[in-house]
Amino acid sequence: MDVPVLPEQLPPQVFTTGAQLLDLTDKKLVIVLRDGRKLIGTLRSYDQYANLVLQDTVERLYSQDLYADVPRGCYIVRGENVLLLGEIDLDKEDDLPLKQATVDEIYDAQRLESANKKQKEKKKARKLHGLGFEAENELVL
Amino acid sequence: MLFFSFFKTLVDHEVTIELKNDLSIRGTLKSVDQFLNIKLDDIQVVDEVKYPHLSAVKNVFIRGSVVRYVHLPANAVDTALLEDATRREAAAQANKAK
């Protein structure tokens, strides 16, 4: 049986966290954190745990087709909180189907969104209750 | 180290990564390291309307600890070979323990 082998010319250090992040340094990146936040900034330093140093960071808030940027400054992000880093295509960035809004507008839109969601969940829970399913840790009134 | 080696054989194949937050990203596997951090090129988010923050992104680095599944192209995986490698590694471990 043929054993698939890697081409000899690739040394093992090609496959390290450092090598993977090296070509992302000094680029404009979007970092998604475990709590769902999206940070946009320039990657200046990192280590093998994907601890990151970001410069000129803004936090981008989204709601449907709106977004808003909140200036945040310099960040050291502990690696365990990082979901992913994405390199932003500077050409594509300009023709996004999104409209910039103020932070307050986003907050309003997000509040509306979560209220709608809550209402939907409540409706669903009530219907399930009618069928004999009890929602966990929740009282259906 | 078995899965690290296995993922190395999948470099340049098209894979779909599903994260623990239910986000699915399809792209070409470019690199993997010992934590199974993964780098993808030419990415496409499976439910793009729901995740607008990635529509201007061309390649991503995904931290291994947040991956739930990696969907692989079936024809790129030799399960018999993988099974064999698993047995061999287990045997080597058992030898080491003696």
gemmi code that builds the backbone of each chain (N, CA, C; Angstrom):
import gemmi

chains = {
    "A": [
        ("MET", (0.842, -1.204, 0.000), (0.000, 0.000, 0.000), (0.875, 1.252, 0.000)),
        ("ASP", (0.470, 2.208, -0.791), (1.252, 3.446, -0.837), (0.961, 4.316, 0.382)),
        ("VAL", (1.996, 4.689, 1.068), (1.832, 5.595, 2.201), (2.013, 7.016, 1.689)),
        ("PRO", (0.986, 7.864, 1.833), (1.158, 9.237, 1.357), (2.209, 9.960, 2.195)),
        ("VAL", (3.212, 10.459, 1.552), (4.246, 11.193, 2.281), (4.269, 12.636, 1.808)),
        ("LEU", (4.700, 13.501, 2.707), (4.797, 14.909, 2.352), (6.028, 15.116, 1.497)),
        ("PRO", (5.990, 16.108, 0.636), (7.198, 16.420, -0.120), (8.356, 16.683, 0.845)),
        ("GLU", (9.513, 16.158, 0.528), (10.667, 16.235, 1.428), (11.071, 17.666, 1.750)),
        ("GLN", (10.837, 18.579, 0.798), (11.401, 19.927, 0.976), (10.684, 20.758, 2.035)),
        ("LEU", (9.560, 20.248, 2.583), (8.858, 21.012, 3.613), (9.365, 20.606, 4.991)),
        ("PRO", (10.154, 21.468, 5.656), (10.615, 21.131, 6.989), (9.454, 21.238, 7.994)),
        ("PRO", (9.540, 20.509, 9.139), (8.418, 20.484, 10.072), (8.061, 21.854, 10.647)),
        ("GLN", (9.032, 22.781, 10.682), (8.706, 24.086, 11.290), (7.749, 24.917, 10.445)),
        ("VAL", (7.465, 24.457, 9.219), (6.437, 25.118, 8.410), (5.086, 24.981, 9.099)),
        ("PHE", (4.921, 23.881, 9.857), (3.632, 23.592, 10.471), (3.621, 23.975, 11.943)),
        ("THR", (4.020, 25.205, 12.253), (3.930, 25.682, 13.631), (2.981, 26.862, 13.664)),
        ("THR", (2.462, 27.160, 14.861), (1.574, 28.309, 15.005), (2.285, 29.578, 14.551)),
        ("GLY", (3.580, 29.657, 14.908), (4.347, 30.841, 14.540), (4.395, 31.064, 13.042)),
        ("ALA", (4.641, 29.969, 12.303), (4.725, 30.086, 10.847), (3.379, 30.480, 10.252)),
        ("GLN", (2.293, 29.965, 10.885), (0.968, 30.276, 10.356), (0.608, 31.736, 10.565)),
        ("LEU", (1.087, 32.294, 11.698), (0.701, 33.676, 12.011), (1.667, 34.691, 11.432)),
        ("LEU", (2.847, 34.217, 11.042), (3.874, 35.143, 10.562), (3.389, 35.950, 9.367)),
        ("ASP", (2.723, 35.282, 8.414), (2.290, 36.033, 7.229), (1.015, 36.838, 7.483)),
        ("LEU", (0.471, 36.782, 8.705), (-0.674, 37.647, 9.029), (-0.236, 38.896, 9.801)),
        ("THR", (1.026, 38.922, 10.234), (1.473, 40.076, 11.020), (1.527, 41.334, 10.153)),
        ("ASP", (1.267, 42.455, 10.808), (1.264, 43.775, 10.161), (0.168, 43.890, 9.108)),
        ("LYS", (-0.802, 42.984, 9.124), (-1.927, 43.081, 8.195), (-3.186, 43.460, 8.963)),
        ("LYS", (-4.141, 43.991, 8.203), (-5.423, 44.344, 8.809), (-6.269, 43.087, 8.934)),
        ("LEU", (-6.620, 42.748, 10.182), (-7.310, 41.490, 10.434), (-8.620, 41.721, 11.158)),
        ("VAL", (-9.524, 40.770, 10.983), (-10.692, 40.741, 11.854), (-10.498, 39.565, 12.802)),
        ("ILE", (-10.646, 39.826, 14.100), (-10.483, 38.788, 15.113), (-11.855, 38.540, 15.715)),
        ("VAL", (-12.288, 37.302, 15.702), (-13.566, 36.964, 16.325), (-13.265, 36.302, 17.651)),
        ("LEU", (-13.855, 36.823, 18.721), (-13.607, 36.286, 20.055), (-14.711, 35.315, 20.450)),
        ("ARG", (-14.422, 34.543, 21.503), (-15.371, 33.524, 21.949), (-16.710, 34.117, 22.366)),
        ("ASP", (-16.730, 35.359, 22.853), (-17.996, 35.949, 23.275), (-18.730, 36.606, 22.106)),
        ("GLY", (-18.221, 36.417, 20.877), (-18.931, 36.919, 19.704), (-18.484, 38.295, 19.250)),
        ("ARG", (-17.586, 38.925, 19.997), (-17.114, 40.252, 19.578), (-16.222, 40.151, 18.353)),
        ("LYS", (-16.291, 41.193, 17.522), (-15.421, 41.252, 16.363), (-14.508, 42.457, 16.502)),
        ("LEU", (-13.217, 42.214, 16.519), (-12.249, 43.301, 16.604), (-11.544, 43.418, 15.256)),
        ("ILE", (-11.314, 44.647, 14.832), (-10.563, 44.866, 13.603), (-9.334, 45.687, 13.947)),
        ("GLY", (-8.174, 45.166, 13.606), (-6.943, 45.867, 13.939), (-5.760, 45.257, 13.216)),
        ("THR", (-4.575, 45.798, 13.521), (-3.356, 45.304, 12.896), (-2.639, 44.380, 13.867)),
        ("LEU", (-2.324, 43.163, 13.409), (-1.611, 42.204, 14.255), (-0.145, 42.599, 14.330)),
        ("ARG", (0.337, 42.856, 15.552), (1.732, 43.261, 15.704), (2.590, 42.172, 16.323)),
        ("SER", (2.025, 41.328, 17.172), (2.828, 40.274, 17.778), (1.925, 39.119, 18.218)),
        ("TYR", (2.514, 37.958, 18.458), (1.738, 36.766, 18.807), (2.688, 35.753, 19.425)),
        ("ASP", (2.133, 34.691, 20.000), (2.970, 33.565, 20.409), (2.281, 32.259, 20.040)),
        ("GLN", (2.832, 31.127, 20.542), (2.312, 29.828, 20.103), (0.904, 29.543, 20.601)),
        ("TYR", (0.423, 30.287, 21.621), (-0.938, 30.067, 22.117), (-1.948, 30.932, 21.374)),
        ("ALA", (-1.479, 31.676, 20.377), (-2.308, 32.653, 19.680), (-2.715, 33.785, 20.614)),
        ("ASN", (-1.901, 34.061, 21.658), (-2.017, 35.348, 22.335), (-1.639, 36.389, 21.293)),
        ("LEU", (-2.394, 37.498, 21.255), (-2.186, 38.449, 20.165), (-1.996, 39.860, 20.693)),
        ("VAL", (-1.211, 40.647, 19.965), (-1.151, 42.080, 20.209), (-1.737, 42.781, 18.988)),
        ("LEU", (-2.754, 43.606, 19.226), (-3.419, 44.320, 18.140), (-3.250, 45.815, 18.325)),
        ("GLN", (-2.972, 46.484, 17.198), (-2.798, 47.932, 17.253), (-3.943, 48.595, 16.506)),
        ("ASP", (-4.291, 49.808, 16.935), (-5.360, 50.598, 16.301), (-6.634, 49.766, 16.124)),
        ("THR", (-7.062, 49.172, 17.220), (-8.210, 48.268, 17.157), (-9.525, 49.031, 17.219)),
        ("VAL", (-10.483, 48.590, 16.408), (-11.859, 49.049, 16.562), (-12.728, 47.812, 16.786)),
        ("GLU", (-13.768, 47.974, 17.588), (-14.731, 46.885, 17.736), (-15.871, 47.171, 16.781)),
        ("ARG", (-16.212, 46.197, 15.953), (-17.283, 46.415, 14.986), (-18.553, 45.725, 15.469)),
        ("LEU", (-19.619, 46.505, 15.542), (-20.918, 45.972, 15.968), (-21.774, 45.774, 14.730)),
        ("TYR", (-22.534, 44.688, 14.714), (-23.388, 44.400, 13.566), (-24.836, 44.275, 14.006)),
        ("SER", (-25.722, 44.680, 13.128), (-27.126, 44.352, 13.294), (-27.754, 44.350, 11.911)),
        ("GLN", (-28.155, 43.167, 11.471), (-28.671, 42.989, 10.119), (-27.742, 43.634, 9.081)),
        ("ASP", (-28.200, 44.680, 8.348), (-27.320, 45.233, 7.307), (-26.655, 46.532, 7.759)),
        ("LEU", (-26.560, 46.712, 9.080), (-25.899, 47.904, 9.610), (-24.647, 47.494, 10.376)),
        ("TYR", (-23.670, 48.408, 10.400), (-22.544, 48.184, 11.291), (-22.072, 49.505, 11.869)),
        ("ALA", (-21.359, 49.424, 12.985), (-20.775, 50.620, 13.586), (-19.436, 50.251, 14.197)),
        ("ASP", (-18.502, 51.200, 14.183), (-17.175, 50.970, 14.740), (-17.004, 51.748, 16.035)),
        ("VAL", (-16.468, 51.062, 17.038), (-16.131, 51.727, 18.296), (-14.621, 51.691, 18.443)),
        ("PRO", (-13.949, 52.850, 18.488), (-12.493, 52.843, 18.640), (-12.096, 52.294, 20.004)),
        ("ARG", (-11.145, 51.362, 20.021), (-10.768, 50.726, 21.285), (-9.287, 50.885, 21.615)),
        ("GLY", (-8.417, 51.071, 20.629), (-7.001, 51.266, 20.923), (-6.183, 49.999, 20.787)),
        ("CYS", (-5.284, 49.769, 21.746), (-4.345, 48.655, 21.669), (-4.827, 47.500, 22.551)),
        ("TYR", (-4.712, 46.280, 22.051), (-5.202, 45.113, 22.776), (-4.116, 44.056, 22.896)),
        ("ILE", (-4.065, 43.395, 24.062), (-3.426, 42.082, 24.128), (-4.557, 41.109, 24.373)),
        ("VAL", (-4.763, 40.188, 23.459), (-5.857, 39.226, 23.585), (-5.277, 37.901, 24.031)),
        ("ARG", (-5.819, 37.350, 25.112), (-5.373, 36.038, 25.555), (-5.882, 34.979, 24.578)),
        ("GLY", (-4.969, 34.092, 24.183), (-5.249, 33.148, 23.108), (-6.513, 32.340, 23.264)),
        ("GLU", (-6.845, 31.921, 24.492), (-7.999, 31.037, 24.682), (-9.302, 31.691, 24.251)),
        ("ASN", (-9.319, 33.025, 24.158), (-10.550, 33.722, 23.789), (-10.700, 33.932, 22.287)),
        ("VAL", (-9.684, 33.516, 21.541), (-9.701, 33.753, 20.100), (-10.437, 32.620, 19.389)),
        ("LEU", (-11.417, 32.969, 18.549), (-12.055, 31.971, 17.687), (-11.275, 31.866, 16.388)),
        ("LEU", (-11.144, 32.992, 15.711), (-10.412, 32.974, 14.450), (-9.876, 34.348, 14.085)),
        ("LEU", (-8.880, 34.340, 13.232), (-8.354, 35.567, 12.648), (-8.610, 35.507, 11.166)),
        ("GLY", (-9.102, 36.584, 10.595), (-9.302, 36.608, 9.156), (-8.589, 37.789, 8.546)),
        ("GLU", (-7.891, 37.542, 7.450), (-7.228, 38.639, 6.759), (-8.254, 39.353, 5.893)),
        ("ILE", (-8.340, 40.669, 6.051), (-9.348, 41.431, 5.312), (-8.828, 41.790, 3.929)),
        ("ASP", (-9.606, 41.465, 2.927), (-9.280, 41.835, 1.552), (-9.646, 43.303, 1.369)),
        ("LEU", (-8.625, 44.143, 1.223), (-8.862, 45.586, 1.235), (-9.711, 46.049, 0.060)),
        ("ASP", (-9.694, 45.300, -1.049), (-10.532, 45.667, -2.202), (-11.989, 45.328, -1.939)),
        ("LYS", (-12.197, 44.113, -1.413), (-13.563, 43.656, -1.153), (-14.210, 44.464, -0.045)),
        ("GLU", (-13.353, 44.960, 0.855), (-13.866, 45.639, 2.042), (-14.733, 46.835, 1.679)),
        ("ASP", (-14.394, 47.500, 0.560), (-15.088, 48.740, 0.222), (-16.474, 48.519, -0.358)),
        ("ASP", (-16.713, 47.350, -0.986), (-18.050, 47.156, -1.529), (-18.839, 46.088, -0.790)),
        ("LEU", (-18.905, 46.251, 0.533), (-19.738, 45.380, 1.345), (-21.188, 45.845, 1.263)),
        ("PRO", (-22.140, 44.924, 1.299), (-23.546, 45.321, 1.257), (-24.048, 45.782, 2.623)),
        ("LEU", (-23.202, 46.521, 3.345), (-23.576, 46.967, 4.687), (-23.537, 48.484, 4.747)),
        ("LYS", (-24.371, 49.054, 5.599), (-24.390, 50.502, 5.756), (-23.818, 50.863, 7.119)),
        ("GLN", (-22.993, 51.904, 7.136), (-22.459, 52.345, 8.409), (-23.521, 53.134, 9.166)),
        ("ALA", (-23.595, 52.892, 10.465), (-24.566, 53.595, 11.308), (-23.855, 54.066, 12.571)),
        ("THR", (-24.550, 54.818, 13.385), (-23.943, 55.221, 14.649), (-24.121, 54.090, 15.653)),
        ("VAL", (-23.304, 54.150, 16.712), (-23.343, 53.104, 17.731), (-24.734, 53.006, 18.354)),
        ("ASP", (-25.343, 54.176, 18.587), (-26.670, 54.166, 19.216), (-27.714, 53.489, 18.328)),
        ("GLU", (-27.601, 53.735, 17.017), (-28.542, 53.098, 16.086), (-28.414, 51.579, 16.145)),
        ("ILE", (-27.147, 51.107, 16.216), (-26.915, 49.668, 16.307), (-27.515, 49.110, 17.591)),
        ("TYR", (-27.264, 49.825, 18.710), (-27.801, 49.360, 19.989), (-29.314, 49.240, 19.918)),
        ("ASP", (-29.961, 50.243, 19.310), (-31.423, 50.213, 19.184), (-31.854, 49.009, 18.359)),
        ("ALA", (-31.166, 48.813, 17.222), (-31.517, 47.704, 16.328), (-31.315, 46.363, 17.029)),
        ("GLN", (-30.208, 46.282, 17.812), (-29.929, 45.027, 18.511), (-30.976, 44.754, 19.580)),
        ("ARG", (-31.407, 45.819, 20.252), (-32.418, 45.649, 21.297), (-33.713, 45.135, 20.672)),
        ("LEU", (-34.069, 45.719, 19.548), (-35.287, 45.312, 18.848), (-35.187, 43.841, 18.432)),
        ("GLU", (-33.987, 43.495, 17.907), (-33.753, 42.131, 17.438), (-33.922, 41.123, 18.570)),
        ("SER", (-33.317, 41.444, 19.729), (-33.374, 40.483, 20.836), (-34.779, 40.418, 21.425)),
        ("ALA", (-35.512, 41.541, 21.383), (-36.890, 41.519, 21.873), (-37.744, 40.618, 20.984)),
        ("ASN", (-37.551, 40.744, 19.663), (-38.280, 39.903, 18.719), (-37.983, 38.435, 18.956)),
        ("LYS", (-36.701, 38.155, 19.198), (-36.268, 36.779, 19.398), (-36.915, 36.203, 20.662)),
        ("LYS", (-36.918, 37.019, 21.712), (-37.483, 36.576, 22.984), (-38.954, 36.228, 22.807)),
        ("GLN", (-39.646, 37.101, 22.048), (-41.069, 36.892, 21.835), (-41.311, 35.577, 21.091)),
        ("LYS", (-40.464, 35.343, 20.094), (-40.580, 34.125, 19.291), (-40.368, 32.890, 20.159)),
        ("GLU", (-39.327, 32.961, 21.011), (-39.011, 31.837, 21.896), (-40.176, 31.560, 22.836)),
        ("LYS", (-40.782, 32.633, 23.325), (-41.876, 32.511, 24.271), (-43.051, 31.790, 23.601)),
        ("LYS", (-43.307, 32.211, 22.370), (-44.405, 31.622, 21.598), (-44.166, 30.125, 21.419)),
        ("LYS", (-42.903, 29.819, 21.075), (-42.515, 28.436, 20.827), (-42.680, 27.610, 22.106)),
        ("ALA", (-42.204, 28.182, 23.224), (-42.283, 27.481, 24.501), (-43.733, 27.197, 24.858)),
        ("ARG", (-44.587, 28.185, 24.585), (-46.001, 28.022, 24.919), (-46.615, 26.893, 24.096)),
        ("LYS", (-46.266, 26.879, 22.817), (-46.791, 25.851, 21.922), (-46.315, 24.468, 22.375)),
        ("LEU", (-45.010, 24.379, 22.694), (-44.446, 23.116, 23.152), (-45.121, 22.667, 24.437)),
        ("HIS", (-45.397, 23.650, 25.302), (-46.044, 23.353, 26.569), (-47.410, 22.717, 26.319)),
        ("GLY", (-48.119, 23.261, 25.320), (-49.423, 22.720, 24.955), (-49.338, 21.269, 24.498)),
        ("LEU", (-48.173, 20.898, 23.967), (-47.984, 19.530, 23.483), (-47.388, 18.621, 24.559)),
        ("GLY", (-47.173, 19.191, 25.731), (-46.672, 18.373, 26.828), (-45.181, 18.459, 27.058)),
        ("PHE", (-44.491, 19.339, 26.310), (-43.053, 19.525, 26.540), (-42.850, 20.675, 27.509)),
        ("GLU", (-42.026, 20.455, 28.488), (-41.742, 21.523, 29.444), (-40.371, 22.099, 29.142)),
        ("ALA", (-40.301, 23.420, 28.985), (-39.008, 24.061, 28.752), (-38.169, 23.957, 30.015)),
        ("GLU", (-36.854, 23.840, 29.828), (-35.969, 23.710, 30.974), (-35.805, 25.051, 31.675)),
        ("ASN", (-35.793, 25.028, 32.995), (-35.534, 26.223, 33.813), (-36.390, 27.413, 33.410)),
        ("GLU", (-37.586, 27.164, 32.975), (-38.400, 28.292, 32.543), (-39.850, 28.016, 32.868)),
        ("LEU", (-40.511, 29.040, 33.329), (-41.932, 28.894, 33.611), (-42.725, 29.485, 32.457)),
        ("VAL", (-43.653, 28.718, 31.947), (-44.498, 29.240, 30.873), (-45.756, 29.802, 31.507)),
        ("LEU", (-45.956, 31.074, 31.318), (-47.120, 31.707, 31.963), (-48.165, 32.091, 30.933)),
    ],
    "B": [
        ("MET", (0.244, 12.588, 17.952), (0.712, 13.265, 16.746), (0.063, 12.700, 15.483)),
        ("LEU", (-0.734, 11.629, 15.654), (-1.305, 10.954, 14.487), (-2.186, 11.899, 13.679)),
        ("PHE", (-3.047, 12.647, 14.383), (-3.978, 13.486, 13.644), (-3.295, 14.693, 13.026)),
        ("PHE", (-2.236, 15.141, 13.683), (-1.422, 16.204, 13.090), (-0.860, 15.725, 11.750)),
        ("SER", (-0.269, 14.526, 11.757), (0.284, 13.979, 10.511), (-0.818, 13.780, 9.482)),
        ("PHE", (-1.973, 13.299, 9.960), (-3.096, 13.051, 9.054), (-3.539, 14.345, 8.374)),
        ("PHE", (-3.667, 15.406, 9.175), (-4.099, 16.686, 8.595), (-3.068, 17.229, 7.612)),
        ("LYS", (-1.791, 16.923, 7.880), (-0.757, 17.384, 6.951), (-0.930, 16.758, 5.570)),
        ("THR", (-1.453, 15.518, 5.540), (-1.666, 14.880, 4.238), (-2.847, 15.506, 3.500)),
        ("LEU", (-3.664, 16.289, 4.225), (-4.854, 16.884, 3.598), (-4.630, 18.308, 3.099)),
        ("VAL", (-3.388, 18.804, 3.240), (-3.091, 20.159, 2.786), (-3.433, 20.296, 1.304)),
        ("ASP", (-4.019, 21.428, 0.954), (-4.463, 21.746, -0.418), (-5.777, 21.069, -0.811)),
        ("HIS", (-6.407, 20.381, 0.140), (-7.736, 19.842, -0.136), (-8.799, 20.825, 0.363)),
        ("GLU", (-9.976, 20.713, -0.217), (-11.104, 21.555, 0.197), (-11.782, 20.911, 1.404)),
        ("VAL", (-11.869, 21.651, 2.515), (-12.527, 21.115, 3.709), (-13.542, 22.132, 4.230)),
        ("THR", (-14.464, 21.653, 5.046), (-15.405, 22.539, 5.732), (-15.192, 22.385, 7.226)),
        ("ILE", (-14.959, 23.503, 7.905), (-14.723, 23.479, 9.337), (-15.979, 23.993, 10.034)),
        ("GLU", (-16.502, 23.213, 10.948), (-17.627, 23.701, 11.747), (-17.103, 24.049, 13.125)),
        ("LEU", (-17.372, 25.283, 13.554), (-16.888, 25.741, 14.854), (-17.926, 25.468, 15.932)),
        ("LYS", (-17.473, 25.578, 17.181), (-18.373, 25.316, 18.309), (-19.481, 26.357, 18.412)),
        ("ASN", (-19.320, 27.503, 17.740), (-20.403, 28.487, 17.753), (-21.317, 28.329, 16.530)),
        ("ASP", (-21.269, 27.155, 15.886), (-22.136, 26.775, 14.765), (-21.776, 27.427, 13.435)),
        ("LEU", (-20.737, 28.262, 13.423), (-20.278, 28.851, 12.170), (-19.556, 27.786, 11.345)),
        ("SER", (-19.909, 27.672, 10.054), (-19.221, 26.731, 9.173), (-18.475, 27.483, 8.087)),
        ("ILE", (-17.205, 27.150, 7.903), (-16.379, 27.819, 6.907), (-15.791, 26.778, 5.967)),
        ("ARG", (-15.960, 27.026, 4.665), (-15.408, 26.134, 3.654), (-14.192, 26.804, 3.022)),
        ("GLY", (-13.136, 26.062, 2.800), (-11.954, 26.650, 2.187), (-10.883, 25.601, 1.931)),
        ("THR", (-9.784, 26.049, 1.331), (-8.679, 25.147, 1.033), (-7.744, 25.086, 2.235)),
        ("LEU", (-7.494, 23.891, 2.726), (-6.611, 23.716, 3.874), (-5.191, 24.101, 3.479)),
        ("LYS", (-4.645, 25.107, 4.172), (-3.310, 25.572, 3.813), (-2.264, 25.108, 4.794)),
        ("SER", (-2.643, 25.030, 6.070), (-1.634, 24.708, 7.073), (-2.309, 24.203, 8.339)),
        ("VAL", (-1.562, 23.422, 9.107), (-2.061, 22.910, 10.381), (-0.861, 22.814, 11.311)),
        ("ASP", (-1.065, 22.977, 12.613), (0.061, 22.832, 13.542), (-0.280, 21.829, 14.639)),
        ("GLN", (0.610, 21.712, 15.645), (0.431, 20.625, 16.614), (-0.790, 20.807, 17.506)),
        ("PHE", (-1.362, 22.030, 17.582), (-2.597, 22.220, 18.342), (-3.822, 22.007, 17.449)),
        ("LEU", (-3.578, 21.608, 16.213), (-4.616, 21.493, 15.189), (-5.277, 22.842, 14.908)),
        ("ASN", (-4.532, 23.927, 15.121), (-4.939, 25.213, 14.552), (-4.908, 25.032, 13.042)),
        ("ILE", (-5.847, 25.692, 12.365), (-5.983, 25.440, 10.933), (-6.005, 26.749, 10.168)),
        ("LYS", (-5.321, 26.759, 9.030), (-5.373, 27.918, 8.156), (-6.084, 27.557, 6.866)),
        ("LEU", (-7.070, 28.366, 6.487), (-7.834, 28.120, 5.265), (-7.666, 29.282, 4.300)),
        ("ASP", (-7.646, 28.953, 3.010), (-7.542, 29.952, 1.952), (-8.848, 30.001, 1.160)),
        ("ASP", (-9.101, 31.106, 0.502), (-10.302, 31.270, -0.343), (-11.564, 30.803, 0.371)),
        ("ILE", (-11.830, 31.419, 1.494), (-12.911, 30.895, 2.323), (-14.279, 31.358, 1.853)),
        ("GLN", (-15.253, 30.595, 2.295), (-16.651, 30.852, 1.990), (-17.414, 30.457, 3.243)),
        ("VAL", (-18.211, 31.365, 3.773), (-18.993, 31.029, 4.955), (-20.286, 30.372, 4.489)),
        ("VAL", (-20.636, 29.244, 5.127), (-21.757, 28.458, 4.622), (-23.076, 29.222, 4.726)),
        ("ASP", (-23.306, 29.937, 5.829), (-24.520, 30.736, 5.958), (-24.126, 32.221, 5.964)),
        ("GLU", (-23.786, 32.731, 4.775), (-23.112, 34.024, 4.692), (-23.959, 35.201, 5.191)),
        ("VAL", (-25.269, 35.157, 4.947), (-26.129, 36.279, 5.357), (-26.126, 36.455, 6.869)),
        ("LYS", (-25.962, 35.330, 7.579), (-26.024, 35.390, 9.034), (-24.707, 35.892, 9.629)),
        ("TYR", (-23.621, 35.782, 8.883), (-22.316, 36.175, 9.419), (-21.641, 37.181, 8.491)),
        ("PRO", (-22.114, 38.443, 8.484), (-21.604, 39.419, 7.524), (-20.154, 39.821, 7.780)),
        ("HIS", (-19.635, 39.550, 8.988), (-18.297, 40.041, 9.319), (-17.200, 39.311, 8.568)),
        ("LEU", (-17.516, 38.220, 7.888), (-16.469, 37.476, 7.196), (-16.539, 37.622, 5.675)),
        ("SER", (-17.438, 38.496, 5.175), (-17.613, 38.541, 3.720), (-16.460, 39.232, 3.005)),
        ("ALA", (-15.629, 40.015, 3.707), (-14.479, 40.647, 3.051), (-13.183, 39.910, 3.372)),
        ("VAL", (-13.307, 38.712, 3.951), (-12.129, 37.975, 4.407), (-11.763, 36.906, 3.390)),
        ("LYS", (-10.465, 36.815, 3.069), (-10.061, 35.818, 2.073), (-9.423, 34.586, 2.705)),
        ("ASN", (-8.607, 34.769, 3.756), (-8.088, 33.576, 4.427), (-8.156, 33.725, 5.940)),
        ("VAL", (-8.329, 32.604, 6.617), (-8.494, 32.645, 8.068), (-7.550, 31.678, 8.765)),
        ("PHE", (-7.257, 32.041, 10.008), (-6.549, 31.167, 10.938), (-7.577, 30.799, 11.997)),
        ("ILE", (-7.849, 29.510, 12.160), (-8.841, 29.074, 13.131), (-8.135, 28.382, 14.286)),
        ("ARG", (-8.426, 28.800, 15.511), (-7.780, 28.190, 16.665), (-8.336, 26.771, 16.857)),
        ("GLY", (-7.447, 25.811, 17.028), (-7.855, 24.411, 17.094), (-8.876, 24.118, 18.176)),
        ("SER", (-8.801, 24.858, 19.300), (-9.664, 24.552, 20.433), (-11.127, 24.884, 20.188)),
        ("VAL", (-11.436, 25.637, 19.120), (-12.820, 26.039, 18.896), (-13.477, 25.252, 17.765)),
        ("VAL", (-12.751, 24.268, 17.240), (-13.285, 23.482, 16.126), (-14.170, 22.362, 16.658)),
        ("ARG", (-15.351, 22.194, 16.087), (-16.200, 21.060, 16.455), (-15.996, 19.909, 15.471)),
        ("TYR", (-16.158, 20.172, 14.191), (-15.960, 19.141, 13.170), (-15.083, 19.661, 12.046)),
        ("VAL", (-14.410, 18.748, 11.378), (-13.806, 19.045, 10.083), (-14.428, 18.080, 9.081)),
        ("HIS", (-15.147, 18.628, 8.117), (-15.726, 17.780, 7.077), (-14.666, 17.587, 6.000)),
        ("LEU", (-14.347, 16.324, 5.706), (-13.254, 16.040, 4.784), (-13.802, 15.510, 3.473)),
        ("PRO", (-13.069, 15.689, 2.392), (-13.461, 15.027, 1.147), (-13.212, 13.522, 1.301)),
        ("ALA", (-14.247, 12.723, 1.084), (-14.161, 11.287, 1.374), (-13.045, 10.607, 0.586)),
        ("ASN", (-12.824, 11.073, -0.654), (-11.832, 10.376, -1.482), (-10.393, 10.704, -1.091)),
        ("ALA", (-10.223, 11.666, -0.168), (-8.866, 12.008, 0.270), (-8.479, 11.251, 1.535)),
        ("VAL", (-9.417, 10.459, 2.063), (-9.158, 9.761, 3.317), (-9.075, 8.271, 3.062)),
        ("ASP", (-7.948, 7.684, 3.478), (-7.783, 6.247, 3.368), (-8.011, 5.667, 4.764)),
        ("THR", (-9.240, 5.235, 5.038), (-9.581, 4.804, 6.400), (-8.790, 3.571, 6.815)),
        ("ALA", (-8.528, 2.676, 5.841), (-7.767, 1.466, 6.170), (-6.361, 1.835, 6.635)),
        ("LEU", (-5.769, 2.787, 5.922), (-4.424, 3.243, 6.275), (-4.427, 3.916, 7.645)),
        ("LEU", (-5.480, 4.689, 7.894), (-5.606, 5.409, 9.162), (-5.736, 4.422, 10.319)),
        ("GLU", (-6.527, 3.396, 10.095), (-6.724, 2.371, 11.116), (-5.395, 1.691, 11.415)),
        ("ASP", (-4.683, 1.377, 10.354), (-3.385, 0.738, 10.482), (-2.435, 1.615, 11.295)),
        ("ALA", (-2.414, 2.907, 10.960), (-1.523, 3.842, 11.656), (-1.896, 3.932, 13.127)),
        ("THR", (-3.206, 3.895, 13.425), (-3.671, 3.948, 14.811), (-3.148, 2.750, 15.588)),
        ("ARG", (-3.293, 1.554, 14.998), (-2.803, 0.331, 15.656), (-1.298, 0.415, 15.903)),
        ("ARG", (-0.604, 0.920, 14.888), (0.850, 0.996, 15.000), (1.252, 1.959, 16.124)),
        ("GLU", (0.546, 3.083, 16.197), (0.869, 4.049, 17.248), (0.563, 3.464, 18.623)),
        ("ALA", (-0.581, 2.775, 18.727), (-0.956, 2.148, 19.999), (0.095, 1.131, 20.416)),
        ("ALA", (0.574, 0.358, 19.438), (1.596, -0.649, 19.722), (2.880, 0.020, 20.198)),
        ("ALA", (3.233, 1.111, 19.552), (4.450, 1.831, 19.933), (4.329, 2.374, 21.350)),
        ("GLN", (3.132, 2.878, 21.684), (2.881, 3.401, 23.031), (3.038, 2.271, 24.061)),
        ("ALA", (2.445, 1.112, 23.737), (2.492, -0.022, 24.649), (3.938, -0.479, 24.875)),
        ("ASN", (4.720, -0.452, 23.800), (6.135, -0.811, 23.900), (6.891, 0.130, 24.807)),
        ("LYS", (6.546, 1.436, 24.649), (7.230, 2.470, 25.428), (6.930, 2.286, 26.917)),
        ("ALA", (5.667, 1.893, 27.213), (5.233, 1.758, 28.599), (5.952, 0.605, 29.305)),
        ("LYS", (6.393, -0.377, 28.549), (7.049, -1.554, 29.154), (8.390, -1.238, 29.774)),
    ],
}
model = gemmi.Model(1)
for chain_id, residues in chains.items():
    chain = gemmi.Chain(chain_id)
    for i, (resn, *xyz) in enumerate(residues, 1):
        res = gemmi.Residue()
        res.name, res.seqid = resn, gemmi.SeqId(i, " ")
        for name, pos in zip(("N", "CA", "C"), xyz):
            atom = gemmi.Atom()
            atom.name, atom.element = name, gemmi.Element(name[0])
            atom.pos, atom.b_iso = gemmi.Position(*pos), 0.0
            res.add_atom(atom)
        chain.add_residue(res)
    model.add_chain(chain)
structure = gemmi.Structure()
structure.add_model(model)
structure.setup_entities()
